[in-house]
Amino acid sequence: KIGLVTLGVTVVMALMVPWLNRMINTPASAE
């Protein structure tokens, strides 16, 4: 179960990082 949780967190982070960078770098475009 721990392995699955770690994998899930890794996937979520991989998806969130580019999204967060996009939000931070282009706040005007995000609106």
Secondary structure, DSSP 4 states (H G I P E B T S, - for coil): -HHHHHHHHHHHHHHHHHHHHHHHH-HHHH-
